Amino acid sequence: MTLLAADNVGVTRGGKTILRDVSLQAHAGEFIAVIGPNGAGKSTLLSVLAGLLKPDTGQVVLDSKSLASLSMARLAARRAYLPQNPRLEWPISVERLVALGLTPRLPATGGLPLEFQPAITRALELCDLVDRRTQAATTLSGGEFARAMLARAIVSEPQILIVDEPITGLDPRHAMQSMNLLSQFARSGTLVIASLHDLTLAARYPGRVIVVVDGAVAGDTDLLTEELVHRAFGVRAHLSGQGDSRAFTLLSPSEK
């Protein structure tokens, strides 16, 4: 069973501490939301967990093996990573963009093998992009491009899916669809880790929430609470509803 663990991870850049003494364990089938204010270190933490950034102190291990000891090809075969604010400079088709998520398995030259078409079609269907299949990805709207990048991340059905702000720019319907999709992957056994800013969606969908403040873990819980929101963001919030109907309402400083 997949186990991704950070052990006393620290990252320093330009003399500034970005992450400090971060330790956590994440298992197959979990859907974990990472929340926190801007500049808290969320994106850095996800990059470290994805094996794209080597920590200055501590280590990250995957099934008892240090990520630093794994080749990028071997790691890419097991995990997919969606960065915050991805960019695309070439007018390739949406289909070809999604197929890039299969790079570790694609031949070095030639067209897309027919054997990969079902996986690409499924990813396009899951992200509501079938009718954009042949369109140049550079002509997509911001929300459509975000969904195309998510399709690229899921097309290989990775064991570990790490996504940084995957619903930014999405309309409410597609934001909820994307969260349902991430939940579906977790239920199928994938370890899903996503940084989120939408507190209501973070309260409804993930089974676990990690709160990052000033580069450290300020909370690790299966239920996002009003107290944790206040600790992380310095604002008061009211949590209403139960289960899939949970919702946060932010209160002004004058409200009790």
C-alpha positions as CSV (number, residue, x, y, z in Angstrom):
1,M,0.0,0.0,0.0
2,T,1.3,3.4,-1.0
3,L,2.8,5.4,1.9
4,L,4.2,8.9,1.3
5,A,5.9,10.4,4.4
6,A,7.7,13.6,5.2
7,D,10.1,13.5,8.1
8,N,11.1,16.9,9.6
9,V,11.2,18.6,6.2
10,G,12.7,22.1,6.0
11,V,13.2,24.4,3.0
12,T,15.1,27.7,3.1
13,R,15.3,30.1,0.2
14,G,17.3,33.4,0.2
15,G,17.7,33.2,3.9
16,K,14.0,32.8,4.5
17,T,12.5,29.7,6.0
18,I,9.7,28.4,3.7
19,L,9.0,25.1,5.5
20,R,10.1,24.1,8.9
21,D,10.0,20.7,10.6
22,V,7.1,19.4,8.5
23,S,6.3,15.8,9.3
24,L,3.3,13.9,7.9
25,Q,2.2,10.5,6.6
26,A,-0.2,10.0,3.7
27,H,-1.7,6.7,2.6
28,A,-3.3,5.2,-0.5
29,G,-7.0,6.1,-0.7
30,E,-6.7,9.3,1.2
31,F,-8.0,12.6,-0.1
32,I,-6.0,15.3,1.7
33,A,-6.6,19.0,1.4
34,V,-3.7,21.4,2.2
35,I,-5.0,24.9,3.2
36,G,-3.4,28.0,4.5
37,P,-2.9,31.7,3.8
38,N,-0.9,33.0,0.8
39,G,2.8,32.5,1.4
40,A,2.3,29.8,4.0
41,G,4.4,27.3,2.1
42,K,1.7,25.1,0.5
43,S,3.0,25.0,-3.0
44,T,6.5,24.4,-1.7
45,L,5.3,21.5,0.4
46,L,3.5,20.0,-2.6
47,S,6.6,20.3,-4.7
48,V,8.6,18.6,-2.0
49,L,6.1,15.8,-1.7
50,A,6.1,15.4,-5.5
51,G,9.8,14.9,-5.5
52,L,10.4,18.1,-7.6
53,L,12.1,20.0,-4.9
54,K,14.8,18.6,-2.6
55,P,14.3,19.7,1.1
56,D,17.3,21.4,2.8
57,T,16.6,19.3,5.9
58,G,14.7,16.1,6.5
59,Q,13.5,13.8,3.8
60,V,10.4,12.5,2.0
61,V,10.1,8.7,1.6
62,L,7.8,6.7,-0.7
63,D,7.2,3.2,0.6
64,S,10.3,3.4,2.8
65,K,12.5,4.6,-0.1
66,S,13.8,8.2,-0.2
67,L,12.4,10.2,-3.1
68,A,16.0,11.5,-3.7
69,S,17.0,7.9,-4.5
70,L,14.4,7.4,-7.1
71,S,14.9,8.4,-10.8
72,M,12.5,10.9,-12.2
73,A,11.2,8.3,-14.7
74,R,10.5,5.9,-11.9
75,L,8.7,8.5,-9.8
76,A,6.7,9.8,-12.8
77,A,5.4,6.3,-13.4
78,R,3.7,6.4,-10.0
79,R,2.7,10.0,-9.3
80,A,1.2,12.9,-11.3
81,Y,1.7,16.5,-10.4
82,L,-0.4,19.5,-11.4
83,P,1.4,22.8,-10.6
84,Q,-0.3,26.1,-9.7
85,N,-0.7,28.4,-12.7
86,P,0.5,26.0,-15.4
87,R,1.4,27.5,-18.8
88,L,1.5,26.3,-22.4
89,E,3.4,28.0,-25.2
90,W,2.7,25.6,-28.1
91,P,-0.6,25.4,-29.9
92,I,-0.9,21.6,-29.6
93,S,-4.3,20.0,-29.5
94,V,-6.1,19.3,-26.2
95,E,-5.8,15.6,-27.0
96,R,-2.0,15.9,-27.3
97,L,-1.8,18.0,-24.2
98,V,-3.6,15.4,-22.2
99,A,-1.4,12.7,-23.7
100,L,1.6,14.4,-22.2
101,G,0.5,12.8,-18.9
102,L,1.4,9.5,-20.4
103,T,4.9,10.6,-21.3
104,P,6.7,7.9,-19.2
105,R,4.9,5.2,-21.3
106,L,4.8,6.9,-24.7
107,P,7.3,6.0,-27.5
108,A,10.0,8.6,-28.1
109,T,8.8,9.2,-31.7
110,G,5.7,8.8,-33.8
111,G,2.1,9.5,-33.2
112,L,-0.1,8.5,-30.3
113,P,-0.4,4.7,-30.2
114,L,-4.0,3.5,-30.5
115,E,-3.7,1.6,-27.3
116,F,-3.6,4.9,-25.3
117,Q,-6.8,6.4,-27.0
118,P,-9.2,4.9,-24.4
119,A,-7.3,6.4,-21.5
120,I,-7.2,9.8,-23.2
121,T,-10.9,9.7,-24.1
122,R,-11.8,8.8,-20.5
123,A,-9.8,11.7,-19.1
124,L,-11.4,14.1,-21.6
125,E,-14.9,12.7,-20.6
126,L,-14.2,13.0,-16.9
127,C,-13.1,16.7,-17.4
128,D,-15.9,17.6,-19.7
129,L,-13.6,18.3,-22.7
130,V,-14.6,15.7,-25.4
131,D,-15.9,18.5,-27.7
132,R,-12.5,20.3,-27.3
133,R,-10.4,17.3,-28.3
134,T,-8.9,18.7,-31.5
135,Q,-8.9,22.3,-30.5
136,A,-5.6,24.1,-29.9
137,A,-5.1,24.1,-26.2
138,T,-3.8,27.7,-26.4
139,T,-7.3,28.9,-27.5
140,L,-9.1,27.4,-24.4
141,S,-10.6,29.7,-21.8
142,G,-8.9,29.8,-18.4
143,G,-11.3,27.4,-16.9
144,E,-11.1,25.0,-19.9
145,F,-7.3,25.0,-19.7
146,A,-7.4,24.2,-16.0
147,R,-9.6,21.2,-16.7
148,A,-7.3,20.1,-19.6
149,M,-4.4,20.2,-17.2
150,L,-6.3,18.2,-14.7
151,A,-7.1,15.7,-17.4
152,R,-3.4,15.4,-18.2
153,A,-2.7,14.7,-14.5
154,I,-5.3,11.9,-14.2
155,V,-4.9,10.3,-17.7
156,S,-2.3,7.8,-16.4
157,E,-4.4,6.8,-13.3
158,P,-1.4,7.5,-11.0
159,Q,-1.0,5.9,-7.6
160,I,-0.3,9.4,-6.2
161,L,-2.0,12.6,-7.5
162,I,-0.7,15.9,-6.2
163,V,-2.5,19.0,-7.5
164,D,-1.9,22.6,-6.6
165,E,-5.0,24.8,-6.7
166,P,-6.8,22.5,-9.3
167,I,-10.1,24.5,-9.2
168,T,-8.7,28.0,-9.6
169,G,-10.7,29.7,-12.5
170,L,-13.4,27.0,-12.6
171,D,-17.1,27.9,-12.5
172,P,-19.1,26.4,-9.6
173,R,-20.3,23.4,-11.6
174,H,-16.9,22.4,-12.9
175,A,-15.3,23.1,-9.5
176,M,-17.7,20.7,-7.9
177,Q,-17.2,18.2,-10.7
178,S,-13.5,18.3,-10.2
179,M,-13.7,17.8,-6.5
180,N,-16.0,14.8,-7.1
181,L,-13.5,13.5,-9.6
182,L,-10.6,13.8,-7.0
183,S,-12.8,12.1,-4.4
184,Q,-13.6,9.3,-6.9
185,F,-9.8,8.7,-7.5
186,A,-9.2,8.5,-3.8
187,R,-12.0,6.0,-3.3
188,S,-10.4,3.9,-6.0
189,G,-7.2,3.8,-4.0
190,T,-5.2,6.8,-5.3
191,L,-3.5,9.0,-2.8
192,V,-4.8,12.5,-3.6
193,I,-3.2,15.7,-2.1
194,A,-4.7,19.0,-3.2
195,S,-4.0,22.6,-2.0
196,L,-7.3,24.5,-1.9
197,H,-8.5,28.0,-1.1
198,D,-12.2,27.3,-1.1
199,L,-13.0,26.5,2.5
200,T,-16.4,25.1,1.8
201,L,-15.1,22.6,-0.7
202,A,-12.2,21.8,1.6
203,A,-14.8,21.0,4.3
204,R,-17.0,18.9,2.1
205,Y,-14.9,16.7,-0.1
206,P,-11.5,15.7,1.4
207,G,-11.4,13.2,4.3
208,R,-8.4,15.0,5.9
209,V,-7.2,18.6,6.1
210,I,-3.7,19.8,6.7
211,V,-3.4,23.4,7.7
212,V,-0.1,25.1,6.9
213,V,0.8,28.5,8.6
214,D,4.2,30.2,8.4
215,G,5.8,27.1,6.9
216,A,4.7,24.7,9.6
217,V,1.8,22.3,10.1
218,A,-0.7,24.1,12.4
219,G,-3.4,21.4,12.2
220,D,-3.9,17.9,10.8
221,T,-7.5,16.8,11.1
222,D,-10.4,14.9,9.5
223,L,-12.7,17.9,10.1
224,L,-12.0,21.5,9.2
225,T,-13.3,23.6,12.1
226,E,-14.1,27.3,12.7
227,E,-11.1,27.4,15.2
228,L,-8.7,26.1,12.6
229,V,-9.9,28.6,10.0
230,H,-9.4,31.4,12.5
231,R,-5.9,30.1,13.4
232,A,-4.9,29.8,9.7
233,F,-6.4,33.0,8.3
234,G,-7.1,35.3,11.2
235,V,-10.8,35.6,10.3
236,R,-13.9,34.3,12.0
237,A,-16.1,31.9,10.2
238,H,-19.3,30.1,10.8
239,L,-19.6,26.4,9.8
240,S,-23.1,25.2,9.0
241,G,-24.6,22.0,7.7
242,Q,-23.5,18.4,7.9
243,G,-21.6,16.1,5.5
244,D,-21.9,17.1,1.9
245,S,-23.9,20.2,2.9
246,R,-21.2,21.7,5.1
247,A,-20.5,25.4,4.3
248,F,-18.3,28.1,5.7
249,T,-19.5,31.7,6.0
250,L,-16.8,34.3,6.7
251,L,-17.8,36.9,9.3
252,S,-16.8,40.5,9.5
253,P,-14.7,41.5,12.6
254,S,-17.8,43.1,14.1
255,E,-19.9,39.9,13.9
256,K,-19.9,37.5,16.9
